[in-house]
Amino acid sequence: MGLIAEIKSLLDVSGGKPAKRVADAEAALQRLAAKREAARQSIAALMKQREQALRIDGSDKKVAELDATADHHRLTIERLELLEPELVGELQARRTEQKRQRWRELRARHSEAALAYAAALREALKKLDAMLAVESEARGQGFESEATAAFAPPARIVGADAVAEFEIAVDRQRDAQVAMESPSTPAPPAFAKVTALAAKAPAKPAPALKAVPPAPKLPPRAPIVETAGEGETAVVIIRSGLEAKGQRWIAGDQIALSSAEAEAMLRSGAVTLPDGARVTWGAA
């Protein structure tokens, strides 16, 4: 196996988990650095032998052999110098994918936990109604003073309006998630909205809670998709409300920025690269 093939073989091109893919790229770069250092040390040793040979008459053949061997090592270094930027770019792309995969996992876990939390709140409302029904029955049977003194008032942090607002917020986050994962799709696919649970909510809200109508949900617009030109990099907006190029953007918009602006936003975590895209800055 040749030198280039040997180093590239360390890259797990077949896929695998993002963490292992990053480790494979790091191993390939370490192998490259070790090969280059070994070649440099060999050249230094050969040059010392050459210097000694030059001090001896009739050593032309020996000097020529040393020069040929040193040239071979120089070619090795030249090949490695050409390969290194490619490996660095591959490593950066894999680190970006690893980070994006981790974020997708965390987002999915949070969405699942939020749905479970909303369901638990709905169940708590049913328990609250059952407790209030007993209190109402007692007052209806003439135990007004006794009920006031003996029955603990319900907690004010759970109410139909508060639960509905939380469910609407979960809906908005899931819509933004769909828009970000499918930037070229005009409208997000239908989800089983958690707000469907609101139809099962008790008609009578908990006492002492002031009904506040939820803010109207604006219909989502189609994400904007810009194509990067020369000297530009396409990035996808992660958080709605991000300001760039003199205007505000929503999650899922793909915009073209200068390489410097794109790099700064990627490092800040405000944007990500489109699926399948990769970009390299510098050689580190």
C-alpha positions as CSV (number, residue, x, y, z in Angstrom):
1,M,0.0,0.0,0.0
2,G,1.4,3.4,-1.0
3,L,2.0,6.2,1.5
4,I,-1.1,8.3,0.5
5,A,-3.4,5.2,0.4
6,E,-2.0,4.2,3.8
7,I,-2.9,7.5,5.5
8,K,-6.3,7.8,3.7
9,S,-7.2,4.2,4.8
10,L,-7.3,5.5,8.4
11,L,-10.5,7.5,7.4
12,D,-13.6,5.4,8.0
13,V,-15.3,6.4,4.8
14,S,-18.0,3.7,5.3
15,G,-19.8,5.9,7.8
16,G,-20.3,5.1,11.5
17,K,-21.0,7.3,14.5
18,P,-19.9,10.9,14.3
19,A,-17.6,10.5,17.2
20,K,-15.7,7.6,15.6
21,R,-15.6,9.4,12.2
22,V,-13.9,12.4,14.0
23,A,-11.5,10.0,15.7
24,D,-10.6,8.4,12.4
25,A,-9.8,11.7,10.8
26,E,-7.7,12.7,13.8
27,A,-5.8,9.4,13.6
28,A,-5.0,10.1,9.9
29,L,-3.7,13.5,10.7
30,Q,-1.5,12.2,13.5
31,R,-0.1,9.5,11.1
32,L,0.6,12.2,8.6
33,A,2.5,14.3,11.1
34,A,4.5,11.3,12.3
35,K,5.5,10.4,8.7
36,R,6.5,13.9,7.9
37,E,8.7,14.2,11.1
38,A,10.3,10.9,10.3
39,A,11.2,12.1,6.8
40,R,12.7,15.3,8.1
41,Q,14.8,13.5,10.6
42,S,16.0,11.1,7.9
43,I,17.0,14.0,5.7
44,A,18.9,15.7,8.6
45,A,20.9,12.4,9.2
46,L,21.7,12.0,5.5
47,M,23.0,15.5,5.2
48,K,25.4,14.9,8.1
49,Q,26.7,11.7,6.3
50,R,26.9,13.7,3.1
51,E,29.0,16.4,4.8
52,Q,31.4,13.7,6.1
53,A,31.6,12.0,2.7
54,L,32.5,15.2,1.0
55,R,35.7,15.3,3.1
56,I,36.9,12.0,1.5
57,D,38.4,11.8,-1.9
58,G,36.6,9.5,-4.4
59,S,33.3,9.6,-2.5
60,D,31.2,10.9,-5.4
61,K,29.2,7.7,-5.6
62,K,28.5,7.7,-1.9
63,V,27.4,11.4,-2.1
64,A,25.1,10.7,-5.0
65,E,23.5,7.8,-3.1
66,L,22.9,10.0,-0.1
67,D,21.4,12.8,-2.3
68,A,19.1,10.3,-4.0
69,T,17.8,8.9,-0.7
70,A,17.3,12.5,0.7
71,D,15.4,13.4,-2.5
72,H,13.1,10.5,-1.9
73,H,12.3,11.7,1.6
74,R,11.7,15.3,0.2
75,L,9.2,13.9,-2.2
76,T,7.5,12.2,0.7
77,I,7.2,15.5,2.6
78,E,5.9,17.2,-0.6
79,R,3.2,14.6,-0.9
80,L,2.2,14.9,2.7
81,E,2.0,18.7,2.4
82,L,-0.5,18.3,-0.4
83,L,-2.5,15.8,1.5
84,E,-2.6,17.7,4.8
85,P,-5.2,20.4,3.8
86,E,-7.6,17.7,2.5
87,L,-7.4,15.9,5.8
88,V,-7.8,19.1,7.8
89,G,-10.9,19.9,5.8
90,E,-12.3,16.4,6.3
91,L,-11.7,16.6,10.1
92,Q,-13.5,20.0,10.3
93,A,-16.4,18.7,8.3
94,R,-16.7,15.6,10.6
95,R,-16.5,17.8,13.8
96,T,-19.3,20.0,12.4
97,E,-21.4,16.9,11.7
98,Q,-20.7,15.5,15.2
99,K,-21.9,18.7,16.7
100,R,-25.0,18.9,14.6
101,Q,-25.8,15.2,15.4
102,R,-25.5,15.9,19.1
103,W,-27.8,18.9,18.8
104,R,-30.4,16.8,16.9
105,E,-30.3,14.2,19.7
106,L,-30.7,16.8,22.4
107,R,-33.5,18.5,20.5
108,A,-35.4,15.2,20.0
109,R,-35.0,14.4,23.7
110,H,-36.3,17.8,24.8
111,S,-39.3,17.5,22.4
112,E,-40.2,14.1,23.9
113,A,-39.8,15.4,27.4
114,A,-41.9,18.5,26.6
115,L,-44.8,16.3,25.3
116,A,-44.6,14.2,28.4
117,Y,-44.7,17.3,30.6
118,A,-47.7,18.7,28.7
119,A,-49.6,15.4,29.2
120,A,-48.7,15.4,32.9
121,L,-50.1,19.0,33.2
122,R,-53.3,17.9,31.6
123,E,-53.6,15.0,34.0
124,A,-52.9,17.4,36.9
125,L,-55.8,19.6,35.7
126,K,-58.1,16.5,35.9
127,K,-57.0,15.9,39.4
128,L,-57.6,19.6,40.2
129,D,-61.1,19.4,38.9
130,A,-61.8,16.4,41.0
131,M,-60.6,18.2,44.1
132,L,-62.6,21.3,43.3
133,A,-65.7,19.2,42.7
134,V,-65.5,17.9,46.3
135,E,-65.1,21.4,47.6
136,S,-68.1,22.7,45.6
137,E,-70.1,19.8,46.8
138,A,-69.3,20.6,50.4
139,R,-70.2,24.3,50.0
140,G,-73.4,23.3,48.2
141,Q,-74.4,21.2,51.3
142,G,-74.0,24.2,53.7
143,F,-70.3,23.7,54.7
144,E,-69.2,27.1,53.5
145,S,-67.2,28.1,56.6
146,E,-65.9,24.6,57.2
147,A,-64.6,24.3,53.6
148,T,-62.9,27.7,53.8
149,A,-61.1,26.7,57.0
150,A,-60.3,23.1,56.2
151,F,-59.7,22.8,52.5
152,A,-56.2,23.8,51.2
153,P,-56.5,26.1,48.2
154,P,-55.1,24.7,44.9
155,A,-51.6,25.6,43.6
156,R,-51.8,28.6,41.3
157,I,-49.1,27.5,38.9
158,V,-51.3,25.0,37.0
159,G,-54.2,26.2,35.1
160,A,-55.9,25.5,31.7
161,D,-54.6,28.8,30.2
162,A,-51.0,28.2,31.4
163,V,-51.0,24.7,30.0
164,A,-52.4,25.8,26.7
165,E,-49.7,28.5,26.4
166,F,-47.0,25.9,27.0
167,E,-48.5,23.6,24.4
168,I,-48.6,26.4,21.8
169,A,-44.9,27.1,22.6
170,V,-44.1,23.4,22.0
171,D,-45.9,23.6,18.6
172,R,-43.9,26.6,17.6
173,Q,-40.6,25.0,18.5
174,R,-41.5,21.9,16.5
175,D,-42.5,24.0,13.5
176,A,-39.1,25.7,13.6
177,Q,-37.4,22.3,13.9
178,V,-39.1,21.1,10.7
179,A,-38.3,24.3,8.9
180,M,-34.6,24.1,9.8
181,E,-34.3,20.4,8.9
182,S,-36.1,20.9,5.5
183,P,-35.0,24.4,4.3
184,S,-36.2,23.8,0.7
185,T,-39.7,22.7,1.8
186,P,-42.3,25.5,1.4
187,A,-44.5,24.4,4.3
188,P,-43.7,22.0,7.2
189,P,-45.5,18.6,7.2
190,A,-48.5,18.0,9.4
191,F,-47.6,17.1,13.0
192,A,-49.9,15.6,15.6
193,K,-50.1,18.9,17.5
194,V,-50.1,18.8,21.3
195,T,-52.7,21.6,21.2
196,A,-55.2,18.9,20.2
197,L,-55.1,18.1,23.9
198,A,-56.6,21.5,24.7
199,A,-60.0,20.3,23.3
200,K,-60.1,17.9,26.2
201,A,-59.5,20.6,28.8
202,P,-62.2,21.4,31.4
203,A,-64.6,24.1,30.2
204,K,-64.3,25.7,33.6
205,P,-60.8,27.0,34.5
206,A,-59.3,26.7,37.9
207,P,-60.6,29.4,40.4
208,A,-58.6,32.6,40.9
209,L,-56.9,32.3,37.5
210,K,-57.5,35.2,35.1
211,A,-58.1,33.9,31.6
212,V,-55.5,35.3,29.2
213,P,-56.1,34.5,25.6
214,P,-52.9,33.1,24.0
215,A,-51.1,35.2,21.4
216,P,-52.3,34.4,17.9
217,K,-50.0,32.1,16.0
218,L,-48.8,33.6,12.7
219,P,-48.8,31.3,9.7
220,P,-45.2,30.2,8.9
221,R,-43.7,31.6,5.7
222,A,-41.7,29.6,3.3
223,P,-38.0,29.6,4.3
224,I,-35.7,31.7,2.1
225,V,-33.0,29.8,0.2
226,E,-30.0,31.8,-1.1
227,T,-27.2,30.4,-3.2
228,A,-23.6,31.2,-2.3
229,G,-21.6,33.0,-4.9
230,E,-17.9,33.4,-5.3
231,G,-16.2,34.1,-1.9
232,E,-19.5,33.3,0.0
233,T,-20.7,30.5,2.2
234,A,-24.3,29.3,2.5
235,V,-25.4,28.8,6.1
236,V,-28.8,27.8,7.7
237,I,-30.3,30.0,10.5
238,I,-30.9,28.1,13.7
239,R,-32.6,30.7,15.8
240,S,-35.5,32.9,14.6
241,G,-34.9,36.7,15.0
242,L,-31.2,36.5,14.0
243,E,-30.1,39.8,12.3
244,A,-27.8,39.6,9.3
245,K,-27.4,41.5,6.1
246,G,-29.6,44.3,7.4
247,Q,-32.7,42.2,8.2
248,R,-34.1,39.6,10.5
249,W,-34.3,35.9,9.6
250,I,-36.3,32.9,10.8
251,A,-35.1,29.4,11.7
252,G,-34.6,27.4,8.5
253,D,-33.6,30.3,6.2
254,Q,-30.5,29.6,4.1
255,I,-28.5,32.8,3.5
256,A,-25.2,33.5,1.7
257,L,-22.6,35.3,3.7
258,S,-19.0,36.2,3.2
259,S,-16.6,33.5,4.4
260,A,-15.5,35.6,7.4
261,E,-19.1,36.3,8.5
262,A,-20.1,32.7,8.0
263,E,-17.1,31.5,10.0
264,A,-17.9,33.9,12.9
265,M,-21.6,32.8,13.0
266,L,-20.7,29.1,12.8
267,R,-18.4,29.5,15.7
268,S,-21.1,31.3,17.7
269,G,-23.6,28.6,17.1
270,A,-26.1,30.9,15.5
271,V,-26.1,29.1,12.2
272,T,-25.2,25.7,10.8
273,L,-24.1,24.4,7.4
274,P,-26.7,22.9,5.0
275,D,-26.9,19.1,5.0
276,G,-23.9,17.6,3.1
277,A,-22.0,20.9,3.0
278,R,-18.5,21.3,4.2
279,V,-16.1,24.2,4.4
280,T,-12.5,24.7,5.4
281,W,-10.9,27.8,6.9
282,G,-7.1,27.9,7.2
283,A,-5.1,24.8,7.8
284,A,-5.7,24.2,11.5
